[in-house]
Amino acid sequence: MSESSPHSVPSWIWLFTGVATGLFLAFLYYLAGIQTPTQQQDKQPQAVTAPSQPSERQQAPAYDFYNLLPEVKVTPPSRKQKEVVAKTAVSQAKPSILLQTGAFTLPTDADRRRAELLLLGLNVNVAPVHVKGKTYHRVQVGPFSTKQSLDDAKNLLSQNGIEHLERKLPLKN
């Protein structure tokens, strides 16, 4: 066995040369598979001919309301009917509920909490409130009009370790 002569090439250079040559050949093979736009246009299929009988989807829809509208007579509601409807709407209206997740003196802290809640997919707003000459930034989730959506939000907040306080919004008249 002979020792390597001082003029021999180190093995890592042979390895690098082989890898570079292989990558170059792979690149050329990739370029050979790419088609130019003119070749792609020649290979596109010819236009498909339409079927002789149109399907039900292709037929134009029939609108009957032009004929029905002249026959329909609409009477506007009286003043008493409007008042009754307004009273029942107010009495049946459920108060909207918010979940307050914090009140911060620094707006950056409130924005940090808001970003946290937005990442959870909740509807969040920050409301500044002035109390005894000091400004607090309330971070609130909601409003919720259904019990199910409120419970879902409460569960999500609890699972993520975020304390919350339930608040009812006043009814708007």
ChimeraX commands (.cxc) that place a marker at each C-alpha (Angstrom):
marker #1 position 0.00,0.00,0.00 radius 0.5
marker #1 position 1.33,3.30,-0.97 radius 0.5
marker #1 position 0.89,6.51,0.88 radius 0.5
marker #1 position -0.76,9.43,-0.88 radius 0.5
marker #1 position 1.63,11.51,-2.84 radius 0.5
marker #1 position 1.89,15.25,-2.20 radius 0.5
marker #1 position 0.37,15.95,-5.65 radius 0.5
marker #1 position -2.82,13.85,-5.20 radius 0.5
marker #1 position -6.24,15.55,-4.89 radius 0.5
marker #1 position -8.01,15.26,-1.50 radius 0.5
marker #1 position -11.09,13.02,-1.43 radius 0.5
marker #1 position -13.49,15.79,-0.35 radius 0.5
marker #1 position -12.78,17.65,-3.60 radius 0.5
marker #1 position -13.77,14.53,-5.59 radius 0.5
marker #1 position -16.94,14.27,-3.51 radius 0.5
marker #1 position -17.82,17.93,-4.07 radius 0.5
marker #1 position -17.14,17.65,-7.80 radius 0.5
marker #1 position -19.40,14.59,-8.07 radius 0.5
marker #1 position -22.26,16.26,-6.18 radius 0.5
marker #1 position -21.97,19.47,-8.23 radius 0.5
marker #1 position -21.95,17.47,-11.48 radius 0.5
marker #1 position -25.00,15.48,-10.38 radius 0.5
marker #1 position -26.93,18.63,-9.45 radius 0.5
marker #1 position -26.02,20.24,-12.78 radius 0.5
marker #1 position -27.25,17.18,-14.70 radius 0.5
marker #1 position -30.48,17.13,-12.66 radius 0.5
marker #1 position -31.03,20.81,-13.45 radius 0.5
marker #1 position -30.55,20.14,-17.17 radius 0.5
marker #1 position -33.03,17.24,-16.97 radius 0.5
marker #1 position -35.54,19.56,-15.25 radius 0.5
marker #1 position -35.10,22.21,-17.96 radius 0.5
marker #1 position -35.65,19.60,-20.68 radius 0.5
marker #1 position -39.07,18.79,-19.20 radius 0.5
marker #1 position -40.27,22.42,-19.22 radius 0.5
marker #1 position -42.35,23.27,-22.26 radius 0.5
marker #1 position -42.32,26.66,-23.90 radius 0.5
marker #1 position -45.68,28.47,-24.30 radius 0.5
marker #1 position -45.89,27.62,-28.02 radius 0.5
marker #1 position -45.51,23.91,-27.30 radius 0.5
marker #1 position -48.17,24.05,-24.60 radius 0.5
marker #1 position -50.64,25.75,-26.94 radius 0.5
marker #1 position -50.16,23.05,-29.58 radius 0.5
marker #1 position -50.91,20.29,-27.06 radius 0.5
marker #1 position -54.12,21.83,-25.67 radius 0.5
marker #1 position -57.27,19.88,-26.56 radius 0.5
marker #1 position -59.68,21.23,-29.12 radius 0.5
marker #1 position -62.86,22.95,-27.95 radius 0.5
marker #1 position -65.50,20.54,-26.72 radius 0.5
marker #1 position -68.72,20.67,-28.67 radius 0.5
marker #1 position -71.89,21.39,-26.73 radius 0.5
marker #1 position -74.41,18.59,-26.32 radius 0.5
marker #1 position -77.35,18.67,-28.70 radius 0.5
marker #1 position -79.95,18.87,-25.92 radius 0.5
marker #1 position -79.43,21.38,-23.10 radius 0.5
marker #1 position -79.61,20.06,-19.57 radius 0.5
marker #1 position -82.04,21.41,-16.98 radius 0.5
marker #1 position -79.30,23.56,-15.45 radius 0.5
marker #1 position -78.67,25.36,-18.71 radius 0.5
marker #1 position -82.31,26.33,-19.22 radius 0.5
marker #1 position -83.30,29.84,-18.24 radius 0.5
marker #1 position -85.25,30.01,-14.96 radius 0.5
marker #1 position -88.91,30.97,-15.12 radius 0.5
marker #1 position -89.91,33.98,-13.01 radius 0.5
marker #1 position -93.56,34.13,-12.00 radius 0.5
marker #1 position -93.42,37.14,-9.70 radius 0.5
marker #1 position -94.10,39.50,-12.61 radius 0.5
marker #1 position -97.54,37.92,-12.90 radius 0.5
marker #1 position -98.11,37.53,-9.15 radius 0.5
marker #1 position -97.26,41.07,-8.03 radius 0.5
marker #1 position -100.27,42.84,-9.58 radius 0.5
marker #1 position -102.57,40.40,-7.77 radius 0.5
marker #1 position -101.06,41.01,-4.31 radius 0.5
marker #1 position -102.41,43.90,-2.28 radius 0.5
marker #1 position -100.35,45.20,0.64 radius 0.5
marker #1 position -101.79,47.45,3.32 radius 0.5
marker #1 position -99.42,49.41,5.55 radius 0.5
marker #1 position -99.76,48.80,9.31 radius 0.5
marker #1 position -101.70,51.32,11.37 radius 0.5
marker #1 position -100.13,53.44,14.10 radius 0.5
marker #1 position -101.56,51.19,16.85 radius 0.5
marker #1 position -100.12,48.10,15.18 radius 0.5
marker #1 position -96.70,49.75,14.98 radius 0.5
marker #1 position -96.80,50.65,18.70 radius 0.5
marker #1 position -97.80,47.10,19.69 radius 0.5
marker #1 position -95.01,45.63,17.58 radius 0.5
marker #1 position -92.46,48.04,19.07 radius 0.5
marker #1 position -93.54,47.24,22.66 radius 0.5
marker #1 position -93.37,43.49,22.14 radius 0.5
marker #1 position -89.96,43.81,20.50 radius 0.5
marker #1 position -88.61,45.75,23.50 radius 0.5
marker #1 position -90.14,43.35,26.02 radius 0.5
marker #1 position -88.81,40.30,24.17 radius 0.5
marker #1 position -85.36,41.76,23.54 radius 0.5
marker #1 position -82.68,39.91,25.44 radius 0.5
marker #1 position -79.95,42.05,26.92 radius 0.5
marker #1 position -76.62,41.59,25.23 radius 0.5
marker #1 position -73.84,40.29,27.42 radius 0.5
marker #1 position -70.12,41.10,27.38 radius 0.5
marker #1 position -67.28,39.25,29.03 radius 0.5
marker #1 position -64.70,41.63,30.48 radius 0.5
marker #1 position -61.28,40.02,30.55 radius 0.5
marker #1 position -59.35,42.89,32.06 radius 0.5
marker #1 position -59.05,46.60,32.80 radius 0.5
marker #1 position -55.57,48.00,32.24 radius 0.5
marker #1 position -54.06,51.41,32.92 radius 0.5
marker #1 position -51.58,51.06,30.05 radius 0.5
marker #1 position -52.99,50.78,26.52 radius 0.5
marker #1 position -50.12,48.45,25.54 radius 0.5
marker #1 position -51.24,45.92,28.17 radius 0.5
marker #1 position -54.80,46.11,26.84 radius 0.5
marker #1 position -53.56,45.60,23.27 radius 0.5
marker #1 position -51.53,42.59,24.36 radius 0.5
marker #1 position -54.60,40.97,25.93 radius 0.5
marker #1 position -56.69,41.91,22.86 radius 0.5
marker #1 position -54.18,40.19,20.57 radius 0.5
marker #1 position -54.26,37.11,22.81 radius 0.5
marker #1 position -58.05,36.92,22.53 radius 0.5
marker #1 position -58.07,37.59,18.78 radius 0.5
marker #1 position -55.77,34.61,18.31 radius 0.5
marker #1 position -58.41,32.53,20.09 radius 0.5
marker #1 position -60.96,33.65,17.49 radius 0.5
marker #1 position -63.06,35.86,19.75 radius 0.5
marker #1 position -64.71,39.19,18.95 radius 0.5
marker #1 position -62.75,41.66,21.10 radius 0.5
marker #1 position -62.89,45.40,21.66 radius 0.5
marker #1 position -61.04,47.79,23.96 radius 0.5
marker #1 position -63.06,50.58,25.57 radius 0.5
marker #1 position -61.35,53.41,27.48 radius 0.5
marker #1 position -63.19,54.40,30.69 radius 0.5
marker #1 position -62.47,57.38,32.95 radius 0.5
marker #1 position -62.81,56.63,36.66 radius 0.5
marker #1 position -61.83,59.21,39.32 radius 0.5
marker #1 position -59.49,61.05,36.97 radius 0.5
marker #1 position -57.75,57.89,35.82 radius 0.5
marker #1 position -58.17,56.16,32.46 radius 0.5
marker #1 position -58.66,52.41,32.29 radius 0.5
marker #1 position -58.77,50.35,29.12 radius 0.5
marker #1 position -61.40,47.63,29.38 radius 0.5
marker #1 position -60.84,44.55,27.22 radius 0.5
marker #1 position -64.23,43.06,26.43 radius 0.5
marker #1 position -65.32,40.00,24.47 radius 0.5
marker #1 position -68.71,40.00,22.78 radius 0.5
marker #1 position -71.49,41.05,22.77 radius 0.5
marker #1 position -73.30,37.71,22.94 radius 0.5
marker #1 position -77.00,37.43,22.24 radius 0.5
marker #1 position -77.38,33.67,22.73 radius 0.5
marker #1 position -76.64,31.58,25.78 radius 0.5
marker #1 position -74.77,28.99,23.69 radius 0.5
marker #1 position -72.29,31.48,22.22 radius 0.5
marker #1 position -71.74,32.96,25.68 radius 0.5
marker #1 position -71.07,29.53,27.20 radius 0.5
marker #1 position -68.67,28.64,24.36 radius 0.5
marker #1 position -66.69,31.83,24.94 radius 0.5
marker #1 position -66.59,31.27,28.70 radius 0.5
marker #1 position -65.29,27.73,28.21 radius 0.5
marker #1 position -62.63,28.92,25.77 radius 0.5
marker #1 position -61.46,31.62,28.17 radius 0.5
marker #1 position -61.39,29.18,31.10 radius 0.5
marker #1 position -59.41,26.61,29.10 radius 0.5
marker #1 position -56.78,29.25,28.35 radius 0.5
marker #1 position -56.57,30.47,31.94 radius 0.5
marker #1 position -58.09,33.90,31.29 radius 0.5
marker #1 position -60.27,35.29,34.06 radius 0.5
marker #1 position -63.47,37.01,32.97 radius 0.5
marker #1 position -66.38,38.96,34.35 radius 0.5
marker #1 position -69.89,38.88,32.86 radius 0.5
marker #1 position -71.49,42.25,32.18 radius 0.5
marker #1 position -74.92,43.08,30.75 radius 0.5
marker #1 position -75.23,45.87,28.23 radius 0.5
marker #1 position -78.08,48.34,28.77 radius 0.5
marker #1 position -80.99,48.11,26.32 radius 0.5
marker #1 position -81.01,50.77,23.63 radius 0.5
marker #1 position -84.33,52.55,22.97 radius 0.5
marker link #1:1,2 radius 0.2
marker link #1:2,3 radius 0.2
marker link #1:3,4 radius 0.2
marker link #1:4,5 radius 0.2
marker link #1:5,6 radius 0.2
marker link #1:6,7 radius 0.2
marker link #1:7,8 radius 0.2
marker link #1:8,9 radius 0.2
marker link #1:9,10 radius 0.2
marker link #1:10,11 radius 0.2
marker link #1:11,12 radius 0.2
marker link #1:12,13 radius 0.2
marker link #1:13,14 radius 0.2
marker link #1:14,15 radius 0.2
marker link #1:15,16 radius 0.2
marker link #1:16,17 radius 0.2
marker link #1:17,18 radius 0.2
marker link #1:18,19 radius 0.2
marker link #1:19,20 radius 0.2
marker link #1:20,21 radius 0.2
marker link #1:21,22 radius 0.2
marker link #1:22,23 radius 0.2
marker link #1:23,24 radius 0.2
marker link #1:24,25 radius 0.2
marker link #1:25,26 radius 0.2
marker link #1:26,27 radius 0.2
marker link #1:27,28 radius 0.2
marker link #1:28,29 radius 0.2
marker link #1:29,30 radius 0.2
marker link #1:30,31 radius 0.2
marker link #1:31,32 radius 0.2
marker link #1:32,33 radius 0.2
marker link #1:33,34 radius 0.2
marker link #1:34,35 radius 0.2
marker link #1:35,36 radius 0.2
marker link #1:36,37 radius 0.2
marker link #1:37,38 radius 0.2
marker link #1:38,39 radius 0.2
marker link #1:39,40 radius 0.2
marker link #1:40,41 radius 0.2
marker link #1:41,42 radius 0.2
marker link #1:42,43 radius 0.2
marker link #1:43,44 radius 0.2
marker link #1:44,45 radius 0.2
marker link #1:45,46 radius 0.2
marker link #1:46,47 radius 0.2
marker link #1:47,48 radius 0.2
marker link #1:48,49 radius 0.2
marker link #1:49,50 radius 0.2
marker link #1:50,51 radius 0.2
marker link #1:51,52 radius 0.2
marker link #1:52,53 radius 0.2
marker link #1:53,54 radius 0.2
marker link #1:54,55 radius 0.2
marker link #1:55,56 radius 0.2
marker link #1:56,57 radius 0.2
marker link #1:57,58 radius 0.2
marker link #1:58,59 radius 0.2
marker link #1:59,60 radius 0.2
marker link #1:60,61 radius 0.2
marker link #1:61,62 radius 0.2
marker link #1:62,63 radius 0.2
marker link #1:63,64 radius 0.2
marker link #1:64,65 radius 0.2
marker link #1:65,66 radius 0.2
marker link #1:66,67 radius 0.2
marker link #1:67,68 radius 0.2
marker link #1:68,69 radius 0.2
marker link #1:69,70 radius 0.2
marker link #1:70,71 radius 0.2
marker link #1:71,72 radius 0.2
marker link #1:72,73 radius 0.2
marker link #1:73,74 radius 0.2
marker link #1:74,75 radius 0.2
marker link #1:75,76 radius 0.2
marker link #1:76,77 radius 0.2
marker link #1:77,78 radius 0.2
marker link #1:78,79 radius 0.2
marker link #1:79,80 radius 0.2
marker link #1:80,81 radius 0.2
marker link #1:81,82 radius 0.2
marker link #1:82,83 radius 0.2
marker link #1:83,84 radius 0.2
marker link #1:84,85 radius 0.2
marker link #1:85,86 radius 0.2
marker link #1:86,87 radius 0.2
marker link #1:87,88 radius 0.2
marker link #1:88,89 radius 0.2
marker link #1:89,90 radius 0.2
marker link #1:90,91 radius 0.2
marker link #1:91,92 radius 0.2
marker link #1:92,93 radius 0.2
marker link #1:93,94 radius 0.2
marker link #1:94,95 radius 0.2
marker link #1:95,96 radius 0.2
marker link #1:96,97 radius 0.2
marker link #1:97,98 radius 0.2
marker link #1:98,99 radius 0.2
marker link #1:99,100 radius 0.2
marker link #1:100,101 radius 0.2
marker link #1:101,102 radius 0.2
marker link #1:102,103 radius 0.2
marker link #1:103,104 radius 0.2
marker link #1:104,105 radius 0.2
marker link #1:105,106 radius 0.2
marker link #1:106,107 radius 0.2
marker link #1:107,108 radius 0.2
marker link #1:108,109 radius 0.2
marker link #1:109,110 radius 0.2
marker link #1:110,111 radius 0.2
marker link #1:111,112 radius 0.2
marker link #1:112,113 radius 0.2
marker link #1:113,114 radius 0.2
marker link #1:114,115 radius 0.2
marker link #1:115,116 radius 0.2
marker link #1:116,117 radius 0.2
marker link #1:117,118 radius 0.2
marker link #1:118,119 radius 0.2
marker link #1:119,120 radius 0.2
marker link #1:120,121 radius 0.2
marker link #1:121,122 radius 0.2
marker link #1:122,123 radius 0.2
marker link #1:123,124 radius 0.2
marker link #1:124,125 radius 0.2
marker link #1:125,126 radius 0.2
marker link #1:126,127 radius 0.2
marker link #1:127,128 radius 0.2
marker link #1:128,129 radius 0.2
marker link #1:129,130 radius 0.2
marker link #1:130,131 radius 0.2
marker link #1:131,132 radius 0.2
marker link #1:132,133 radius 0.2
marker link #1:133,134 radius 0.2
marker link #1:134,135 radius 0.2
marker link #1:135,136 radius 0.2
marker link #1:136,137 radius 0.2
marker link #1:137,138 radius 0.2
marker link #1:138,139 radius 0.2
marker link #1:139,140 radius 0.2
marker link #1:140,141 radius 0.2
marker link #1:141,142 radius 0.2
marker link #1:142,143 radius 0.2
marker link #1:143,144 radius 0.2
marker link #1:144,145 radius 0.2
marker link #1:145,146 radius 0.2
marker link #1:146,147 radius 0.2
marker link #1:147,148 radius 0.2
marker link #1:148,149 radius 0.2
marker link #1:149,150 radius 0.2
marker link #1:150,151 radius 0.2
marker link #1:151,152 radius 0.2
marker link #1:152,153 radius 0.2
marker link #1:153,154 radius 0.2
marker link #1:154,155 radius 0.2
marker link #1:155,156 radius 0.2
marker link #1:156,157 radius 0.2
marker link #1:157,158 radius 0.2
marker link #1:158,159 radius 0.2
marker link #1:159,160 radius 0.2
marker link #1:160,161 radius 0.2
marker link #1:161,162 radius 0.2
marker link #1:162,163 radius 0.2
marker link #1:163,164 radius 0.2
marker link #1:164,165 radius 0.2
marker link #1:165,166 radius 0.2
marker link #1:166,167 radius 0.2
marker link #1:167,168 radius 0.2
marker link #1:168,169 radius 0.2
marker link #1:169,170 radius 0.2
marker link #1:170,171 radius 0.2
marker link #1:171,172 radius 0.2
marker link #1:172,173 radius 0.2
view
